[in-house]
Amino acid sequence: MTFTLPNLPYAHDALGPYMSKETLEYHHDKHHQAYVTNGNNAIKGTEFEGKSLEEIVKGSFGKNAAVFNNAGQHYNHLHFWNWMKPNGGGTKLPGALEKKINEDLGGFEKFKTDFIAAGVGQFGSGWCWVAVKNGKLEIAKTANGESPLVHGATPILGCDVWEHSYYIDYRNRRPDYLKAFVENLVNWDYVDQLFSKA
């Protein structure tokens, strides 16, 4: 399977003021495009040709850095664009998901605090996550292009904490970016879709 860059599910300026048009033009049009281009080049002539994206991510982890770095980031970003929407965020969550957050993560406010702390605490580039592992929700953080997928879990929400995701809008204020993400951008319906399949 060859990677292709999907269109954003909203206009480049739709997430303002929390994520600017300029950020999305760089992050989606340039950075994600580079993962697609470099990933396709890295896969040519390898055992990963013709496999699904999830198979490539899992199979290349720890074995083929060039393939993994680009495939992992492609996988992460395919979801990242859908994890956000205009007028997103808020505390009104689909019922089953809300119940699970209450049970496993100590309620919405604790989830928010712990999720932001994971993102702030990820040294350098990486991601913070909510994932389903062995039927339970957990908060995690990973470096670079890793995701819970390569650690036996299914990611249902992730936030990109690479500097290119926030530096234009927030400079070095990563905590403010993460707070804005949870409070104003998260597409809880998409999180719920992934949760119901996990």
SULSULPE-V267561 format. One line per field, one symbol per residue. ss: DSSP state (A for helix, B for strand, O for the rest). A space follows every 10 residues. Layout:
# SULSULPE-V267561
ss = ???
This chain:
# SULSULPE-V267561
ss = OOOOOOOOOO OOOOOOOOOO AAAAAAAAAA AAAAAAAAAA AAAOOOOOOO OOAAAAAAAA OOOOAAAAAA AAAAAAAAAA AAOBOOOOOO OOOOAAAAAA AAAAAOOAAA AAAAAAAAAA AOOOOBBBBB BBBOOBBBBB BBBOOOOAAA AOOBBBBBBB OOAAAOAAAA OOOAAAAAAA AAAAABOAAA AAAAAAAO
